[in-house]
Amino acid sequence: MRTDEKLNMTMLCDFYELTMGNGYLKAGLHNRITYFDVYFRTVPDGGGFAIAAGLEQLIDYIEDLHFDEQDIEYLRSKGIFCEEFLDYLRNFRFTGDIYAVPEGTPVFPREPMVIVRAPAIEAQLLETFTLLTINHQSLIATKANRIVRAAKGKAVMEFGSRRAQGSTAAIDGARAAYLAGCCGTACTISDELYGTPALGTMAHAWVQMFDTEYDAFATYCKLYPGNATLLVDTYDTLKSGIPNAIRAFNDVLKPMGVTKCGIRLDSGDLAYLTRKARQMLDEAGWESCKITVSNSLDEYLIRDLWLQDAKIDAFGVGERMITAKSEPVFGGVYKLVAVEDDDGEIIPKIKISENVGKITTPHFKKLYRFYGRDTGKAIADYLCVYDETVDDSRNLEIFDPEATWKRKEVYHFEARELLVQIYKNGKLVYKRPSMEELRAYCASQVDTLWDEVKRFDNPHRYYVDLSQKLYDIKQSLLNRNNQ
């Protein structure tokens, strides 16, 4: 048991990564350069795309990557690690290269979100935390972006901290939600750490603490005249909540000349109540009062509220966003795709399975996205071998790697590489964007997708195609292993 207070997150790894590392060293393979891809196989909720997130926390992890003496002693106590391996860990640092798609990028199944090129032990020890942070934040960012799009331009606030699976899930989940389009979060520490705006006014307990609902509302308006959003469903929304809110606005805010205010509904038939609330507020001269709703919302409920002519200005979304309740697993994997021999030649590797979806795409790869020069919209993604270059001044025929007879000629397009280098020889070479830059980038990149890809139900399949060279290498390895 550790005797200090700070956890060394380097030890947040699967035990097999350590046993394999020990084995690599004893087998003389520890210095072999390996290539691992991080990718996912299916989009959560049957969606058309996912949102990449979590890179910032991976960088923080790598920057502090080390084994201290308590870790070494713990591993020695297991009785299966040689002293040479323990000495290796004592002096451990990451010396490899990492490539990744920037956070906020729309991504698709079976294309690398992160590529790790490093000596075998180093690459293996990154597996768990890389998957943990990329899987979790990409999952929440993907769900949040769906909800934000369902809101049709109305503000969405992340309200889920108390329902998250642990403190880190709450903090980093709020970050991912903001990156993907939420306007802020109820999670105060996330604002302190990442600059995701902390939002919130009152709970039902505030109203219950006072002798009357009106006293609770009037007091809050006096204390926070610039942020007076009143929770009106503690007792009876239409008979007391909204009338008392209007009275407090008239008695406290109006004499101050304050017109910015709001109410929030957290229960009941939200479509009906918001229509009635809008009518009552407008008739009282408070057309400027904003209506916020919460209560176990998700993209489907929000879509239904619009169909029922709800009058809503903002949404507070909690448990179904922060836990991605409808499909709470992203499913990213970390797979070996190549190694280097003693002469530095890259040797592609493949994993074969009876489950076709689990067959890997071998080799050290580049990932391109093709954009129409006339529309600015994304056409397809294109995976090729690291030494290939796409000439977008010429037409290019692409094909579906699962049904090769499906072919398309791409013309008048711009090819952009998506993977950027994060680490080179163990040194961070990537300039970390601010949260506001990431948020703006995410919104702009989602806007490059056609509406058909962004449908919630039965979205158009966006193609991730292989170059002919990469396809041939994959087929050659499949055929060789089937002989």
Legacy VTK file of the C-alpha trace (Angstrom):
# vtk DataFile Version 3.0
C-alpha trace
ASCII
DATASET POLYDATA
POINTS 483 float
0.000 0.000 0.000
1.329 3.452 -0.899
2.276 5.660 2.039
2.196 9.012 0.204
-0.941 10.882 -0.810
-0.330 11.271 -4.543
-1.104 8.416 -6.889
1.459 7.736 -9.594
-0.776 7.331 -12.624
1.947 5.415 -14.463
0.715 2.427 -12.482
-2.744 2.810 -13.997
-1.930 0.061 -16.463
-3.090 -3.479 -17.060
-0.850 -5.950 -15.273
-0.160 -7.793 -18.519
1.589 -4.696 -19.858
4.176 -5.182 -17.114
4.500 -8.937 -17.558
4.840 -8.433 -21.315
7.409 -5.690 -20.743
9.429 -7.977 -18.511
9.136 -10.661 -21.171
10.194 -8.306 -23.960
13.342 -7.438 -22.036
14.252 -11.064 -21.250
13.599 -12.022 -24.887
15.782 -9.191 -26.164
12.846 -7.412 -27.815
12.633 -4.358 -25.569
14.363 -2.025 -28.037
12.352 -3.158 -31.045
10.408 -0.225 -32.499
6.688 -0.941 -32.622
3.658 0.834 -34.085
0.270 0.751 -32.359
-3.021 2.205 -33.653
-5.850 3.459 -31.447
-9.188 3.192 -33.248
-12.822 2.224 -32.664
-15.092 -0.130 -34.551
-18.618 1.301 -34.279
-20.080 4.745 -33.596
-22.063 4.959 -30.340
-25.859 5.187 -30.631
-25.700 4.109 -34.268
-24.551 7.594 -35.190
-22.744 8.672 -38.321
-19.540 9.862 -36.659
-17.742 10.337 -33.349
-15.798 13.276 -31.892
-12.145 12.739 -30.924
-11.260 13.944 -27.424
-8.915 13.169 -24.527
-5.557 14.032 -26.101
-4.802 16.744 -23.537
-4.989 14.261 -20.656
-2.826 11.758 -22.556
-0.157 14.444 -22.916
-0.358 15.242 -19.180
0.054 11.542 -18.421
3.105 11.131 -20.645
4.743 14.272 -19.246
4.624 12.716 -15.755
5.416 9.152 -16.815
7.780 7.545 -14.272
8.090 4.723 -11.754
9.032 5.746 -8.214
10.593 3.591 -5.516
7.269 2.602 -3.989
6.158 1.338 -7.389
9.398 -0.617 -7.823
9.044 -2.183 -4.372
5.457 -3.149 -5.061
6.439 -4.844 -8.330
9.356 -6.610 -6.644
6.918 -7.984 -4.067
4.985 -9.780 -6.818
7.968 -12.132 -7.236
7.754 -12.416 -11.050
9.797 -9.474 -12.350
13.550 -9.699 -12.870
15.842 -7.072 -11.331
16.993 -5.978 -14.760
13.406 -5.047 -15.624
12.934 -3.211 -12.331
16.113 -1.226 -13.016
14.752 -0.437 -16.478
11.554 0.923 -14.927
13.489 2.966 -12.388
15.028 4.953 -15.257
11.945 4.825 -17.455
10.900 7.692 -19.703
9.007 7.881 -22.968
11.326 8.282 -25.968
8.988 7.549 -28.868
6.776 9.359 -31.361
3.025 9.949 -31.165
0.669 11.121 -33.888
-3.002 11.966 -33.292
-6.006 13.643 -34.817
-6.650 16.951 -33.006
-9.365 16.957 -30.379
-12.717 17.974 -31.779
-12.166 16.198 -35.112
-15.086 14.084 -36.386
-13.734 10.534 -36.693
-14.996 7.294 -38.149
-14.640 3.567 -37.454
-11.367 1.757 -38.121
-9.235 4.845 -38.734
-6.377 5.651 -36.330
-7.131 8.396 -33.820
-3.705 7.947 -32.206
-0.558 6.237 -33.493
2.208 5.311 -31.043
5.672 4.579 -32.446
8.052 3.569 -29.666
10.258 0.787 -28.271
8.124 -2.211 -27.354
7.996 -1.743 -23.581
7.255 1.976 -23.817
4.479 1.504 -26.351
2.927 -1.339 -24.367
2.879 0.617 -21.107
0.877 3.439 -22.729
-1.992 1.161 -23.699
-4.380 1.398 -20.762
-4.250 5.107 -20.075
-4.339 5.990 -23.769
-7.494 3.950 -24.219
-8.993 5.171 -20.957
-8.754 8.865 -21.760
-9.493 8.634 -25.499
-12.411 6.235 -24.985
-14.025 8.207 -22.174
-13.759 11.723 -23.508
-14.548 10.743 -27.102
-17.671 8.984 -25.821
-18.889 12.020 -23.869
-17.943 14.467 -26.628
-19.833 12.360 -29.168
-22.957 12.219 -27.002
-22.739 15.912 -26.131
-22.434 16.890 -29.782
-25.559 14.900 -30.631
-27.470 16.684 -27.869
-26.147 20.096 -28.892
-27.228 19.480 -32.480
-30.683 18.402 -31.289
-31.000 21.710 -29.423
-30.929 23.587 -32.755
-28.776 26.476 -31.623
-30.221 26.824 -28.123
-27.729 26.682 -25.260
-26.984 23.311 -23.658
-25.473 23.130 -20.176
-23.774 20.010 -18.800
-25.430 19.212 -15.445
-24.239 15.662 -14.763
-21.449 15.711 -12.165
-23.444 14.033 -9.407
-24.395 11.146 -11.690
-20.965 10.547 -13.240
-19.034 7.349 -12.552
-16.469 8.948 -10.264
-14.781 12.299 -9.865
-12.486 12.064 -12.888
-15.425 11.123 -15.105
-17.276 14.222 -13.886
-14.330 16.586 -14.369
-13.047 15.326 -17.701
-16.556 14.577 -18.939
-17.490 18.220 -18.437
-14.410 19.189 -20.429
-15.380 16.859 -23.291
-18.954 18.151 -23.301
-17.798 21.770 -23.530
-15.358 20.932 -26.325
-18.225 19.327 -28.248
-20.512 22.352 -28.017
-22.065 22.725 -24.559
-22.023 26.321 -23.345
-20.831 25.441 -19.844
-21.064 23.045 -16.933
-22.298 22.760 -13.374
-18.896 21.227 -12.473
-16.976 24.019 -10.768
-13.598 22.278 -10.661
-13.706 21.675 -14.411
-14.000 25.443 -14.893
-11.075 25.995 -12.535
-8.904 23.416 -14.331
-9.936 23.816 -17.954
-11.890 27.053 -18.280
-15.223 25.370 -19.042
-17.634 28.059 -17.754
-19.303 27.105 -14.461
-23.054 27.773 -14.540
-25.930 27.430 -12.101
-28.253 29.310 -9.771
-30.405 27.407 -7.290
-31.818 24.024 -6.311
-35.193 23.205 -4.769
-33.555 23.369 -1.334
-33.163 27.150 -1.718
-36.905 27.578 -2.202
-37.723 25.212 0.666
-35.445 27.113 3.083
-37.756 30.170 3.047
-41.195 30.593 4.565
-42.683 31.331 1.156
-41.728 30.708 -2.439
-41.981 34.431 -3.137
-39.484 35.228 -0.344
-37.043 32.718 -1.851
-37.337 34.260 -5.311
-37.212 37.875 -4.155
-34.151 37.228 -1.991
-32.320 35.548 -4.835
-33.125 38.425 -7.186
-31.749 40.888 -4.629
-28.546 38.858 -4.164
-27.936 38.032 -7.839
-29.808 40.573 -9.973
-27.537 39.853 -12.927
-28.101 36.090 -12.779
-31.679 35.615 -11.619
-32.879 32.293 -12.987
-35.576 30.956 -10.660
-36.535 27.306 -10.234
-40.336 27.420 -10.457
-41.459 23.789 -10.010
-40.881 23.235 -6.266
-44.595 23.391 -5.427
-46.904 24.145 -8.362
-45.378 25.502 -11.550
-48.409 27.277 -13.006
-50.336 28.249 -9.885
-47.460 29.473 -7.716
-44.009 29.104 -9.299
-44.388 31.306 -12.363
-46.703 33.878 -10.694
-44.249 34.261 -7.796
-41.331 34.570 -10.227
-43.133 37.321 -12.130
-43.914 39.086 -8.860
-40.264 38.912 -7.771
-39.093 40.193 -11.155
-41.544 43.096 -10.915
-40.715 43.958 -7.308
-36.943 43.544 -7.392
-35.530 43.568 -10.925
-37.771 46.070 -12.659
-36.927 48.960 -10.263
-33.229 48.236 -10.967
-33.811 48.394 -14.700
-32.829 44.728 -15.055
-34.571 42.875 -17.871
-32.300 39.848 -18.112
-33.761 36.977 -16.090
-34.986 33.418 -16.398
-36.958 30.517 -15.026
-36.094 26.832 -14.953
-38.355 23.793 -15.081
-37.056 20.475 -13.771
-40.188 18.312 -13.832
-43.586 17.810 -15.390
-44.775 17.937 -18.982
-42.068 20.247 -20.272
-43.660 20.914 -23.647
-46.996 21.969 -22.126
-45.473 23.854 -19.203
-43.064 25.851 -21.338
-45.847 26.895 -23.695
-47.965 28.077 -20.748
-44.951 29.703 -19.064
-44.095 31.644 -22.223
-47.660 32.886 -22.470
-47.766 33.976 -18.807
-44.382 35.707 -18.953
-45.178 37.528 -22.182
-48.546 38.708 -20.869
-46.753 40.073 -17.783
-44.331 42.027 -19.948
-41.355 39.704 -19.423
-40.756 38.725 -23.043
-37.026 38.872 -22.273
-37.268 36.143 -19.610
-35.520 32.958 -20.767
-36.926 29.483 -20.143
-34.516 26.683 -19.248
-35.515 23.036 -18.852
-33.792 20.029 -17.319
-34.804 16.529 -16.136
-33.194 13.457 -17.734
-32.968 14.922 -21.215
-31.173 13.539 -24.251
-31.147 14.237 -27.983
-34.325 12.245 -28.625
-36.363 13.932 -25.891
-35.131 17.330 -27.026
-36.130 16.513 -30.594
-39.607 15.490 -29.385
-39.982 18.718 -27.389
-39.470 20.709 -30.590
-42.064 18.574 -32.356
-44.519 19.511 -29.570
-43.861 23.247 -30.034
-42.087 23.658 -26.708
-40.899 27.180 -25.872
-37.353 26.662 -24.631
-34.279 28.891 -24.617
-31.761 26.582 -22.942
-31.322 22.988 -21.804
-29.622 21.510 -18.754
-28.600 17.939 -19.524
-27.232 15.639 -16.840
-27.020 11.890 -16.438
-27.763 10.892 -20.012
-24.877 13.014 -21.273
-22.210 12.540 -18.599
-22.687 8.746 -18.604
-23.636 8.431 -22.302
-26.443 6.343 -20.828
-27.838 4.955 -24.071
-24.472 3.410 -25.031
-21.839 3.939 -22.339
-18.866 2.231 -24.030
-16.842 3.774 -26.852
-14.999 0.581 -27.706
-11.628 1.956 -28.769
-8.803 -0.585 -29.094
-4.986 -0.455 -29.130
-3.501 -2.790 -31.734
-0.006 -3.559 -32.974
0.179 -2.797 -36.721
3.915 -2.840 -37.493
7.429 -3.328 -36.141
10.846 -2.274 -37.377
13.587 -4.789 -38.071
17.270 -4.264 -37.230
17.769 -2.329 -40.471
14.904 0.063 -39.732
12.556 -1.445 -42.307
8.916 -1.277 -41.280
7.313 -4.720 -41.252
3.481 -4.647 -41.291
1.629 -6.848 -38.791
-1.991 -7.997 -38.842
-4.423 -9.515 -36.345
-6.883 -11.947 -37.919
-10.203 -12.999 -36.432
-13.227 -15.037 -37.450
-15.075 -11.854 -36.570
-14.288 -9.822 -39.677
-14.763 -6.549 -37.826
-11.817 -7.405 -35.579
-9.305 -7.836 -38.413
-6.801 -5.009 -38.172
-5.446 -2.786 -40.937
-1.657 -3.229 -40.904
1.271 -0.838 -41.316
2.334 2.656 -40.333
-0.281 4.817 -42.006
-1.316 8.304 -43.046
-4.909 9.468 -42.775
-6.292 11.973 -45.279
-9.670 13.663 -45.433
-10.927 14.776 -48.835
-12.947 18.012 -49.011
-14.861 19.306 -52.011
-13.283 22.550 -53.203
-16.696 23.868 -54.251
-18.681 22.867 -51.140
-16.065 22.622 -48.374
-17.808 19.401 -47.329
-15.995 16.186 -46.414
-16.202 13.559 -49.148
-14.354 10.562 -47.686
-11.370 9.591 -45.558
-8.401 7.811 -47.094
-5.913 5.563 -45.340
-2.609 4.943 -47.046
0.903 3.744 -46.234
3.149 6.281 -44.498
5.302 6.824 -47.606
2.374 7.583 -49.939
1.267 11.100 -50.856
-2.068 12.131 -52.324
-1.873 14.485 -55.294
-5.140 16.416 -55.086
-4.452 18.252 -58.328
-5.503 15.077 -60.154
-8.636 12.939 -60.026
-8.399 9.884 -57.774
-10.410 6.672 -57.840
-11.302 5.365 -54.381
-13.075 2.143 -53.479
-14.873 0.523 -50.568
-12.386 -1.935 -48.971
-15.251 -4.224 -47.936
-16.966 -4.194 -51.334
-14.252 -3.348 -53.821
-16.689 -3.094 -56.726
-18.042 0.106 -55.155
-15.809 2.735 -56.692
-15.913 6.505 -57.025
-13.778 9.048 -58.806
-12.968 12.015 -56.584
-12.304 15.279 -58.398
-11.924 18.995 -57.618
-11.010 18.100 -54.041
-8.529 19.112 -51.367
-6.670 16.410 -49.428
-5.683 17.250 -45.859
-3.709 15.040 -43.506
-5.560 14.571 -40.231
-2.826 13.087 -38.041
-0.427 15.595 -36.511
2.757 14.816 -34.622
2.428 15.174 -30.850
5.741 13.692 -29.639
9.038 13.320 -31.468
11.781 11.263 -29.810
9.994 11.647 -26.496
9.716 15.436 -26.716
6.375 17.225 -26.894
6.294 19.118 -30.207
2.577 19.916 -30.304
1.256 23.310 -29.306
-1.757 22.626 -27.146
-4.827 24.596 -28.259
-6.957 26.465 -25.732
-10.404 25.136 -24.878
-11.966 27.934 -26.895
-9.825 27.026 -29.903
-10.777 23.359 -29.583
-14.450 24.215 -29.240
-14.401 26.446 -32.339
-12.438 23.817 -34.291
-14.928 21.097 -33.371
-17.893 23.197 -34.488
-16.201 24.070 -37.790
-15.265 20.466 -38.529
-18.722 19.099 -37.744
-20.039 21.728 -40.135
-18.001 20.131 -42.958
-20.125 16.974 -42.714
-23.192 16.587 -44.885
-26.532 16.576 -43.036
-27.078 12.988 -44.162
-24.055 11.910 -42.086
-25.366 13.848 -39.075
-28.769 12.140 -38.923
-29.524 10.452 -35.592
-31.360 7.577 -37.257
-29.902 5.608 -40.168
-27.185 8.116 -41.031
-25.455 7.941 -44.377
-22.345 5.784 -44.168
-19.222 7.901 -44.493
-16.497 5.958 -46.286
-13.022 5.317 -44.916
-11.214 3.868 -47.907
-7.782 2.278 -48.285
-5.215 3.126 -50.911
-4.585 0.378 -53.411
-1.118 -0.170 -51.930
-2.434 -0.510 -48.377
-5.285 -2.753 -49.524
-2.842 -5.046 -51.342
-0.582 -5.286 -48.278
-3.548 -6.227 -46.103
-4.747 -8.859 -48.573
-1.234 -10.281 -48.892
-0.983 -10.735 -45.123
-4.428 -12.297 -44.975
-3.581 -14.729 -47.737
-0.211 -15.593 -46.233
-1.772 -16.443 -42.889
-4.475 -18.558 -44.517
-1.992 -20.864 -46.248
LINES 1 484
483 0 1 2 3 4 5 6 7 8 9 10 11 12 13 14 15 16 17 18 19 20 21 22 23 24 25 26 27 28 29 30 31 32 33 34 35 36 37 38 39 40 41 42 43 44 45 46 47 48 49 50 51 52 53 54 55 56 57 58 59 60 61 62 63 64 65 66 67 68 69 70 71 72 73 74 75 76 77 78 79 80 81 82 83 84 85 86 87 88 89 90 91 92 93 94 95 96 97 98 99 100 101 102 103 104 105 106 107 108 109 110 111 112 113 114 115 116 117 118 119 120 121 122 123 124 125 126 127 128 129 130 131 132 133 134 135 136 137 138 139 140 141 142 143 144 145 146 147 148 149 150 151 152 153 154 155 156 157 158 159 160 161 162 163 164 165 166 167 168 169 170 171 172 173 174 175 176 177 178 179 180 181 182 183 184 185 186 187 188 189 190 191 192 193 194 195 196 197 198 199 200 201 202 203 204 205 206 207 208 209 210 211 212 213 214 215 216 217 218 219 220 221 222 223 224 225 226 227 228 229 230 231 232 233 234 235 236 237 238 239 240 241 242 243 244 245 246 247 248 249 250 251 252 253 254 255 256 257 258 259 260 261 262 263 264 265 266 267 268 269 270 271 272 273 274 275 276 277 278 279 280 281 282 283 284 285 286 287 288 289 290 291 292 293 294 295 296 297 298 299 300 301 302 303 304 305 306 307 308 309 310 311 312 313 314 315 316 317 318 319 320 321 322 323 324 325 326 327 328 329 330 331 332 333 334 335 336 337 338 339 340 341 342 343 344 345 346 347 348 349 350 351 352 353 354 355 356 357 358 359 360 361 362 363 364 365 366 367 368 369 370 371 372 373 374 375 376 377 378 379 380 381 382 383 384 385 386 387 388 389 390 391 392 393 394 395 396 397 398 399 400 401 402 403 404 405 406 407 408 409 410 411 412 413 414 415 416 417 418 419 420 421 422 423 424 425 426 427 428 429 430 431 432 433 434 435 436 437 438 439 440 441 442 443 444 445 446 447 448 449 450 451 452 453 454 455 456 457 458 459 460 461 462 463 464 465 466 467 468 469 470 471 472 473 474 475 476 477 478 479 480 481 482
